[in-house]
Amino acid sequence: SSLRYTKRKTVYRIRMVKLFGPPFNFNKWIEDHRDRLQPPVGATLVFDQGDFIIMVVGGPNRRSDYHINMTNEFFYQLKGDMILKIDEDGVLKDLPIREGEIFLLPKCMPHSPQRFPNTIGLVIESKRREEHTDSLRWYCDGCQAILYEESFHVDTLDLGAALKPVIESFYASDEKRTCKKCGKVNSPPDPKTYDSVEEIHESSSKLFFA
């Protein structure tokens, strides 16, 4: 009985290694894929097996949308700092994630990653189930009211491809970009690339508190 149990354990472990592959040097993997960590791609998958979407994301990027998904999201900032803009109980905040820090984002929390040049982060999300929906939300630059929100189902591992048509549709519509509360017509993100956490803080202060 004990011998058969040991054999079953051994077979199980071999199958697991065969399915996901052997260990590898993560730093070398990043160097080999560095060309995909620059705009316009910005991200590449490390694994697409199992229950997780595991990706490496590089900077810079400029986003004004807030992503909402029904699963937790793990951040590990490998090189440089980033800002994760969040909506916590109706209050918009800038959450710095410094080099070497990790952070677990609660499910359903609106968030907008802001990445700087020459930065690299690891992001882990759960694959979406059939009942899961994702949303993109925008806030008014003038009064911070919710400007527009659209929900959809992500059935691909390429999250960027799933978000792109929703973002393009938003910026192509004056109606969607016009705040129903204060009347401001919101513009696409400033093409300026920020270089630090401090620049993001300064920009946010001028935008909401000037």
C-alpha atoms as an extended CHARMM CRD file, in Angstrom:
* protein
*
       210  EXT
         1         1  SER       CA              0.0000000000        0.0000000000        0.0000000000  PROA      1               0.0000000000
         2         2  SER       CA              2.7820000000        2.4250000000        0.9560000000  PROA      2               0.0000000000
         3         3  LEU       CA              4.7460000000        1.5460000000       -2.1990000000  PROA      3               0.0000000000
         4         4  ARG       CA              1.7860000000        2.1520000000       -4.4830000000  PROA      4               0.0000000000
         5         5  TYR       CA              1.1430000000        5.5010000000       -2.8050000000  PROA      5               0.0000000000
         6         6  THR       CA              4.7710000000        6.5470000000       -3.3870000000  PROA      6               0.0000000000
         7         7  LYS       CA              4.5350000000        5.5940000000       -7.0440000000  PROA      7               0.0000000000
         8         8  ARG       CA              1.3580000000        7.6210000000       -7.4930000000  PROA      8               0.0000000000
         9         9  LYS       CA              3.0250000000       10.6680000000       -5.9020000000  PROA      9               0.0000000000
        10        10  THR       CA              6.0300000000       10.3120000000       -8.2280000000  PROA      10              0.0000000000
        11        11  VAL       CA              3.8930000000       10.0330000000      -11.3550000000  PROA      11              0.0000000000
        12        12  TYR       CA              1.8560000000       13.0580000000      -10.2820000000  PROA      12              0.0000000000
        13        13  ARG       CA              4.9700000000       15.2040000000       -9.7930000000  PROA      13              0.0000000000
        14        14  ILE       CA              6.4100000000       14.2040000000      -13.1750000000  PROA      14              0.0000000000
        15        15  ARG       CA              3.1810000000       15.1290000000      -14.9050000000  PROA      15              0.0000000000
        16        16  MET       CA              3.1320000000       18.5500000000      -13.2210000000  PROA      16              0.0000000000
        17        17  VAL       CA              6.7110000000       19.3300000000      -14.3340000000  PROA      17              0.0000000000
        18        18  LYS       CA              5.9450000000       18.1590000000      -17.8650000000  PROA      18              0.0000000000
        19        19  LEU       CA              2.8770000000       20.3860000000      -18.0190000000  PROA      19              0.0000000000
        20        20  PHE       CA              4.3960000000       23.6850000000      -16.8450000000  PROA      20              0.0000000000
        21        21  GLY       CA              8.0550000000       23.1910000000      -17.7890000000  PROA      21              0.0000000000
        22        22  PRO       CA             11.2750000000       23.2610000000      -15.7350000000  PROA      22              0.0000000000
        23        23  PRO       CA             12.5060000000       26.2260000000      -13.6420000000  PROA      23              0.0000000000
        24        24  PHE       CA             14.3400000000       28.9610000000      -15.5350000000  PROA      24              0.0000000000
        25        25  ASN       CA             16.3020000000       32.1230000000      -14.8060000000  PROA      25              0.0000000000
        26        26  PHE       CA             13.7240000000       34.9230000000      -14.6080000000  PROA      26              0.0000000000
        27        27  ASN       CA             16.2340000000       37.7770000000      -15.0290000000  PROA      27              0.0000000000
        28        28  LYS       CA             17.5860000000       36.2000000000      -18.2280000000  PROA      28              0.0000000000
        29        29  TRP       CA             14.0340000000       35.6820000000      -19.4860000000  PROA      29              0.0000000000
        30        30  ILE       CA             13.3380000000       39.4010000000      -18.9930000000  PROA      30              0.0000000000
        31        31  GLU       CA             16.4980000000       40.3550000000      -20.8940000000  PROA      31              0.0000000000
        32        32  ASP       CA             15.5520000000       38.0120000000      -23.7520000000  PROA      32              0.0000000000
        33        33  HSD       CA             12.0960000000       39.6300000000      -24.0060000000  PROA      33              0.0000000000
        34        34  ARG       CA             13.0740000000       43.2400000000      -23.3030000000  PROA      34              0.0000000000
        35        35  ASP       CA             12.0200000000       44.3590000000      -26.7910000000  PROA      35              0.0000000000
        36        36  ARG       CA              8.4180000000       43.5190000000      -25.8940000000  PROA      36              0.0000000000
        37        37  LEU       CA              8.5210000000       45.6100000000      -22.7180000000  PROA      37              0.0000000000
        38        38  GLN       CA              8.6410000000       48.8840000000      -24.6650000000  PROA      38              0.0000000000
        39        39  PRO       CA              5.7640000000       50.8310000000      -26.2200000000  PROA      39              0.0000000000
        40        40  PRO       CA              3.5800000000       50.0660000000      -28.0620000000  PROA      40              0.0000000000
        41        41  VAL       CA              3.4100000000       46.4720000000      -26.7080000000  PROA      41              0.0000000000
        42        42  GLY       CA              4.5460000000       47.1020000000      -23.1390000000  PROA      42              0.0000000000
        43        43  ALA       CA              3.7990000000       43.6200000000      -21.7790000000  PROA      43              0.0000000000
        44        44  THR       CA              4.4060000000       39.9640000000      -22.4950000000  PROA      44              0.0000000000
        45        45  LEU       CA              3.1350000000       36.7220000000      -20.9910000000  PROA      45              0.0000000000
        46        46  VAL       CA              5.4700000000       34.5860000000      -18.9000000000  PROA      46              0.0000000000
        47        47  PHE       CA              3.0230000000       31.6850000000      -18.4840000000  PROA      47              0.0000000000
        48        48  ASP       CA             -0.3350000000       30.9890000000      -20.0700000000  PROA      48              0.0000000000
        49        49  GLN       CA             -0.9280000000       27.6030000000      -18.4070000000  PROA      49              0.0000000000
        50        50  GLY       CA             -2.8430000000       26.9590000000      -15.2190000000  PROA      50              0.0000000000
        51        51  ASP       CA             -5.2770000000       29.3050000000      -13.5120000000  PROA      51              0.0000000000
        52        52  PHE       CA             -3.2370000000       32.5210000000      -13.7450000000  PROA      52              0.0000000000
        53        53  ILE       CA             -2.2500000000       35.1650000000      -16.2510000000  PROA      53              0.0000000000
        54        54  ILE       CA              1.3850000000       35.9230000000      -15.3870000000  PROA      54              0.0000000000
        55        55  MET       CA              2.9680000000       38.8090000000      -17.2770000000  PROA      55              0.0000000000
        56        56  VAL       CA              5.8730000000       41.2230000000      -17.1890000000  PROA      56              0.0000000000
        57        57  VAL       CA              5.0010000000       44.8650000000      -17.8820000000  PROA      57              0.0000000000
        58        58  GLY       CA              7.3860000000       47.6490000000      -18.8850000000  PROA      58              0.0000000000
        59        59  GLY       CA              7.0550000000       51.4260000000      -19.0430000000  PROA      59              0.0000000000
        60        60  PRO       CA              6.2780000000       54.0610000000      -19.9930000000  PROA      60              0.0000000000
        61        61  ASN       CA              2.5190000000       54.1960000000      -20.4190000000  PROA      61              0.0000000000
        62        62  ARG       CA             -0.1340000000       56.9280000000      -20.1800000000  PROA      62              0.0000000000
        63        63  ARG       CA             -3.6180000000       55.8760000000      -19.0660000000  PROA      63              0.0000000000
        64        64  SER       CA             -6.6460000000       57.7570000000      -17.8370000000  PROA      64              0.0000000000
        65        65  ASP       CA             -8.9690000000       54.7330000000      -17.6530000000  PROA      65              0.0000000000
        66        66  TYR       CA             -9.5100000000       52.7360000000      -14.4690000000  PROA      66              0.0000000000
        67        67  HSD       CA             -9.7570000000       48.9610000000      -14.8420000000  PROA      67              0.0000000000
        68        68  ILE       CA            -12.1620000000       46.9500000000      -12.6810000000  PROA      68              0.0000000000
        69        69  ASN       CA            -11.9500000000       43.1580000000      -12.5720000000  PROA      69              0.0000000000
        70        70  MET       CA            -13.6280000000       40.5880000000      -10.3760000000  PROA      70              0.0000000000
        71        71  THR       CA            -10.4110000000       38.9010000000       -9.2120000000  PROA      71              0.0000000000
        72        72  ASN       CA             -7.4420000000       39.9710000000       -7.0970000000  PROA      72              0.0000000000
        73        73  GLU       CA             -4.3550000000       41.3650000000       -8.8420000000  PROA      73              0.0000000000
        74        74  PHE       CA             -0.7600000000       40.9270000000       -7.6350000000  PROA      74              0.0000000000
        75        75  PHE       CA              1.9570000000       43.5170000000       -8.3360000000  PROA      75              0.0000000000
        76        76  TYR       CA              5.7090000000       43.0820000000       -7.8320000000  PROA      76              0.0000000000
        77        77  GLN       CA              7.8120000000       46.0400000000       -8.9470000000  PROA      77              0.0000000000
        78        78  LEU       CA             11.0990000000       44.5750000000      -10.1870000000  PROA      78              0.0000000000
        79        79  LYS       CA             12.8290000000       47.7010000000      -11.5020000000  PROA      79              0.0000000000
        80        80  GLY       CA             12.0000000000       51.3400000000      -10.7940000000  PROA      80              0.0000000000
        81        81  ASP       CA              8.8470000000       52.7540000000       -9.2080000000  PROA      81              0.0000000000
        82        82  MET       CA              5.2670000000       52.9940000000      -10.4350000000  PROA      82              0.0000000000
        83        83  ILE       CA              2.0260000000       54.6410000000       -9.3710000000  PROA      83              0.0000000000
        84        84  LEU       CA             -1.2030000000       52.6960000000       -9.0290000000  PROA      84              0.0000000000
        85        85  LYS       CA             -4.1020000000       55.1370000000       -9.1300000000  PROA      85              0.0000000000
        86        86  ILE       CA             -7.0490000000       53.6770000000       -7.2070000000  PROA      86              0.0000000000
        87        87  ASP       CA            -10.5880000000       54.5350000000       -6.1620000000  PROA      87              0.0000000000
        88        88  GLU       CA            -10.8700000000       53.5820000000       -2.4830000000  PROA      88              0.0000000000
        89        89  ASP       CA            -14.4130000000       54.0660000000       -1.1820000000  PROA      89              0.0000000000
        90        90  GLY       CA            -15.0620000000       56.8890000000       -3.6460000000  PROA      90              0.0000000000
        91        91  VAL       CA            -11.7740000000       58.7060000000       -2.9950000000  PROA      91              0.0000000000
        92        92  LEU       CA             -9.2020000000       58.8350000000       -5.8130000000  PROA      92              0.0000000000
        93        93  LYS       CA             -5.6930000000       58.1360000000       -4.5170000000  PROA      93              0.0000000000
        94        94  ASP       CA             -2.1580000000       57.6950000000       -5.8750000000  PROA      94              0.0000000000
        95        95  LEU       CA             -0.5290000000       54.5670000000       -4.4370000000  PROA      95              0.0000000000
        96        96  PRO       CA              3.2470000000       54.4000000000       -5.0760000000  PROA      96              0.0000000000
        97        97  ILE       CA              4.7180000000       50.9090000000       -5.5270000000  PROA      97              0.0000000000
        98        98  ARG       CA              8.4760000000       51.2550000000       -5.1590000000  PROA      98              0.0000000000
        99        99  GLU       CA             11.1840000000       49.0170000000       -6.6000000000  PROA      99              0.0000000000
       100       100  GLY       CA             11.2550000000       45.7520000000       -4.6620000000  PROA      100             0.0000000000
       101       101  GLU       CA              7.7660000000       46.1990000000       -3.2070000000  PROA      101             0.0000000000
       102       102  ILE       CA              4.7660000000       43.9040000000       -3.6820000000  PROA      102             0.0000000000
       103       103  PHE       CA              1.0690000000       44.7220000000       -3.4600000000  PROA      103             0.0000000000
       104       104  LEU       CA             -2.1510000000       42.7230000000       -3.6540000000  PROA      104             0.0000000000
       105       105  LEU       CA             -5.0500000000       44.6760000000       -5.1240000000  PROA      105             0.0000000000
       106       106  PRO       CA             -8.5140000000       43.6480000000       -3.8860000000  PROA      106             0.0000000000
       107       107  LYS       CA            -10.9680000000       42.4650000000       -6.4920000000  PROA      107             0.0000000000
       108       108  CYS       CA            -13.4440000000       45.0140000000       -7.8770000000  PROA      108             0.0000000000
       109       109  MET       CA            -11.2580000000       48.0080000000       -6.9030000000  PROA      109             0.0000000000
       110       110  PRO       CA            -10.9180000000       50.5320000000       -9.7770000000  PROA      110             0.0000000000
       111       111  HSD       CA             -7.2420000000       50.9980000000      -10.6360000000  PROA      111             0.0000000000
       112       112  SER       CA             -5.0680000000       52.6790000000      -13.2440000000  PROA      112             0.0000000000
       113       113  PRO       CA             -1.3760000000       51.6530000000      -13.4840000000  PROA      113             0.0000000000
       114       114  GLN       CA              0.9980000000       54.5200000000      -14.3270000000  PROA      114             0.0000000000
       115       115  ARG       CA              4.4340000000       53.3010000000      -15.4040000000  PROA      115             0.0000000000
       116       116  PHE       CA              7.5890000000       55.3000000000      -16.0470000000  PROA      116             0.0000000000
       117       117  PRO       CA             10.3980000000       54.8090000000      -18.6110000000  PROA      117             0.0000000000
       118       118  ASN       CA             12.8110000000       51.9230000000      -18.0010000000  PROA      118             0.0000000000
       119       119  THR       CA             10.6470000000       50.3020000000      -15.3100000000  PROA      119             0.0000000000
       120       120  ILE       CA              9.6320000000       46.6390000000      -15.1160000000  PROA      120             0.0000000000
       121       121  GLY       CA              6.9330000000       44.9720000000      -13.0430000000  PROA      121             0.0000000000
       122       122  LEU       CA              5.4440000000       41.5170000000      -12.5950000000  PROA      122             0.0000000000
       123       123  VAL       CA              1.6370000000       41.3150000000      -12.6470000000  PROA      123             0.0000000000
       124       124  ILE       CA             -0.4110000000       38.2070000000      -11.8320000000  PROA      124             0.0000000000
       125       125  GLU       CA             -4.1500000000       37.9370000000      -12.4460000000  PROA      125             0.0000000000
       126       126  SER       CA             -6.6220000000       35.0670000000      -12.4720000000  PROA      126             0.0000000000
       127       127  LYS       CA             -7.9570000000       33.7990000000      -15.7530000000  PROA      127             0.0000000000
       128       128  ARG       CA            -11.5270000000       34.9390000000      -16.2240000000  PROA      128             0.0000000000
       129       129  ARG       CA            -14.3550000000       32.4950000000      -15.7630000000  PROA      129             0.0000000000
       130       130  GLU       CA            -17.4920000000       32.6260000000      -17.8580000000  PROA      130             0.0000000000
       131       131  GLU       CA            -19.3990000000       34.5660000000      -15.1860000000  PROA      131             0.0000000000
       132       132  HSD       CA            -16.6590000000       37.2100000000      -14.7750000000  PROA      132             0.0000000000
       133       133  THR       CA            -16.9740000000       40.6550000000      -16.2920000000  PROA      133             0.0000000000
       134       134  ASP       CA            -14.3560000000       43.3890000000      -16.5890000000  PROA      134             0.0000000000
       135       135  SER       CA            -15.0750000000       47.1120000000      -16.7370000000  PROA      135             0.0000000000
       136       136  LEU       CA            -13.2970000000       50.2800000000      -17.7690000000  PROA      136             0.0000000000
       137       137  ARG       CA            -14.2320000000       53.4950000000      -15.9920000000  PROA      137             0.0000000000
       138       138  TRP       CA            -13.2810000000       57.1280000000      -16.5160000000  PROA      138             0.0000000000
       139       139  TYR       CA            -13.5290000000       59.9910000000      -14.0300000000  PROA      139             0.0000000000
       140       140  CYS       CA            -14.0740000000       63.6290000000      -14.9200000000  PROA      140             0.0000000000
       141       141  ASP       CA            -10.8820000000       65.7130000000      -14.8820000000  PROA      141             0.0000000000
       142       142  GLY       CA            -12.8770000000       68.6440000000      -13.5440000000  PROA      142             0.0000000000
       143       143  CYS       CA            -15.0700000000       67.3260000000      -10.7220000000  PROA      143             0.0000000000
       144       144  GLN       CA            -13.9910000000       63.6500000000      -10.3340000000  PROA      144             0.0000000000
       145       145  ALA       CA            -17.5090000000       62.3680000000      -10.9890000000  PROA      145             0.0000000000
       146       146  ILE       CA            -17.7850000000       59.0520000000      -12.8270000000  PROA      146             0.0000000000
       147       147  LEU       CA            -17.6940000000       60.0510000000      -16.4630000000  PROA      147             0.0000000000
       148       148  TYR       CA            -18.3060000000       56.7750000000      -18.2930000000  PROA      148             0.0000000000
       149       149  GLU       CA            -18.1410000000       53.0310000000      -17.6120000000  PROA      149             0.0000000000
       150       150  GLU       CA            -18.4040000000       50.0210000000      -19.8980000000  PROA      150             0.0000000000
       151       151  SER       CA            -18.4220000000       46.3170000000      -18.9730000000  PROA      151             0.0000000000
       152       152  PHE       CA            -17.3680000000       43.3640000000      -21.1130000000  PROA      152             0.0000000000
       153       153  HSD       CA            -16.1500000000       39.7680000000      -20.9050000000  PROA      153             0.0000000000
       154       154  VAL       CA            -12.4470000000       39.0090000000      -21.4030000000  PROA      154             0.0000000000
       155       155  ASP       CA            -12.0570000000       35.7040000000      -23.2490000000  PROA      155             0.0000000000
       156       156  THR       CA             -8.4110000000       36.1560000000      -24.2550000000  PROA      156             0.0000000000
       157       157  LEU       CA             -5.0640000000       36.1090000000      -22.4550000000  PROA      157             0.0000000000
       158       158  ASP       CA             -4.1660000000       39.3690000000      -24.2230000000  PROA      158             0.0000000000
       159       159  LEU       CA             -5.7860000000       41.8490000000      -21.8430000000  PROA      159             0.0000000000
       160       160  GLY       CA             -4.4830000000       44.8160000000      -23.8330000000  PROA      160             0.0000000000
       161       161  ALA       CA             -6.2910000000       43.6210000000      -26.9510000000  PROA      161             0.0000000000
       162       162  ALA       CA             -9.5210000000       43.2530000000      -24.9720000000  PROA      162             0.0000000000
       163       163  LEU       CA             -9.3110000000       46.7900000000      -23.5380000000  PROA      163             0.0000000000
       164       164  LYS       CA             -8.2070000000       48.5990000000      -26.7050000000  PROA      164             0.0000000000
       165       165  PRO       CA            -11.5740000000       48.8150000000      -28.5770000000  PROA      165             0.0000000000
       166       166  VAL       CA            -13.3540000000       50.1230000000      -25.4540000000  PROA      166             0.0000000000
       167       167  ILE       CA            -10.6910000000       52.8170000000      -24.9680000000  PROA      167             0.0000000000
       168       168  GLU       CA            -10.7260000000       53.8300000000      -28.6290000000  PROA      168             0.0000000000
       169       169  SER       CA            -14.5310000000       54.0500000000      -28.6350000000  PROA      169             0.0000000000
       170       170  PHE       CA            -14.4700000000       56.2910000000      -25.5550000000  PROA      170             0.0000000000
       171       171  TYR       CA            -11.9980000000       58.8040000000      -26.9760000000  PROA      171             0.0000000000
       172       172  ALA       CA            -13.8300000000       58.8860000000      -30.3240000000  PROA      172             0.0000000000
       173       173  SER       CA            -17.0860000000       59.9900000000      -28.6520000000  PROA      173             0.0000000000
       174       174  ASP       CA            -17.6660000000       63.5620000000      -27.4750000000  PROA      174             0.0000000000
       175       175  GLU       CA            -20.8250000000       62.3590000000      -25.7330000000  PROA      175             0.0000000000
       176       176  LYS       CA            -18.9830000000       59.7690000000      -23.6270000000  PROA      176             0.0000000000
       177       177  ARG       CA            -16.2490000000       62.2780000000      -22.7280000000  PROA      177             0.0000000000
       178       178  THR       CA            -18.6890000000       65.0100000000      -21.6300000000  PROA      178             0.0000000000
       179       179  CYS       CA            -19.3690000000       65.1080000000      -17.8900000000  PROA      179             0.0000000000
       180       180  LYS       CA            -23.0840000000       65.0990000000      -17.0550000000  PROA      180             0.0000000000
       181       181  LYS       CA            -22.3640000000       66.7460000000      -13.7040000000  PROA      181             0.0000000000
       182       182  CYS       CA            -20.1430000000       69.7260000000      -14.5870000000  PROA      182             0.0000000000
       183       183  GLY       CA            -20.2590000000       69.7710000000      -18.3930000000  PROA      183             0.0000000000
       184       184  LYS       CA            -16.4900000000       69.4740000000      -18.9490000000  PROA      184             0.0000000000
       185       185  VAL       CA            -15.4010000000       67.6870000000      -22.1440000000  PROA      185             0.0000000000
       186       186  ASN       CA            -12.5350000000       65.4540000000      -21.0690000000  PROA      186             0.0000000000
       187       187  SER       CA             -9.4890000000       65.0250000000      -23.3200000000  PROA      187             0.0000000000
       188       188  PRO       CA             -7.2570000000       61.9820000000      -23.9850000000  PROA      188             0.0000000000
       189       189  PRO       CA             -4.2670000000       61.5030000000      -21.6460000000  PROA      189             0.0000000000
       190       190  ASP       CA             -1.4960000000       64.0700000000      -21.8180000000  PROA      190             0.0000000000
       191       191  PRO       CA              1.1110000000       62.6690000000      -24.2430000000  PROA      191             0.0000000000
       192       192  LYS       CA              3.8400000000       63.8070000000      -21.8200000000  PROA      192             0.0000000000
       193       193  THR       CA              5.6940000000       60.8790000000      -20.3070000000  PROA      193             0.0000000000
       194       194  TYR       CA              6.2800000000       61.2560000000      -16.5760000000  PROA      194             0.0000000000
       195       195  ASP       CA              9.6240000000       60.1420000000      -15.1930000000  PROA      195             0.0000000000
       196       196  SER       CA              8.8820000000       59.7410000000      -11.4820000000  PROA      196             0.0000000000
       197       197  VAL       CA              6.3090000000       59.2460000000       -8.7470000000  PROA      197             0.0000000000
       198       198  GLU       CA              6.7710000000       62.8790000000       -7.7100000000  PROA      198             0.0000000000
       199       199  GLU       CA              5.8140000000       64.1690000000      -11.1910000000  PROA      199             0.0000000000
       200       200  ILE       CA              2.6040000000       62.1350000000      -11.1100000000  PROA      200             0.0000000000
       201       201  HSD       CA              1.7280000000       63.5690000000       -7.6780000000  PROA      201             0.0000000000
       202       202  GLU       CA              2.3610000000       67.1210000000       -8.9210000000  PROA      202             0.0000000000
       203       203  SER       CA              0.2240000000       66.5710000000      -12.0160000000  PROA      203             0.0000000000
       204       204  SER       CA             -2.6680000000       65.1140000000       -9.9880000000  PROA      204             0.0000000000
       205       205  SER       CA             -2.5490000000       68.0170000000       -7.5290000000  PROA      205             0.0000000000
       206       206  LYS       CA             -2.7430000000       70.5920000000      -10.3130000000  PROA      206             0.0000000000
       207       207  LEU       CA             -5.5650000000       68.6930000000      -12.0150000000  PROA      207             0.0000000000
       208       208  PHE       CA             -7.9030000000       68.2430000000       -9.0490000000  PROA      208             0.0000000000
       209       209  PHE       CA             -6.9350000000       70.9830000000       -6.5970000000  PROA      209             0.0000000000
       210       210  ALA       CA             -5.8050000000       73.9570000000       -8.6910000000  PROA      210             0.0000000000
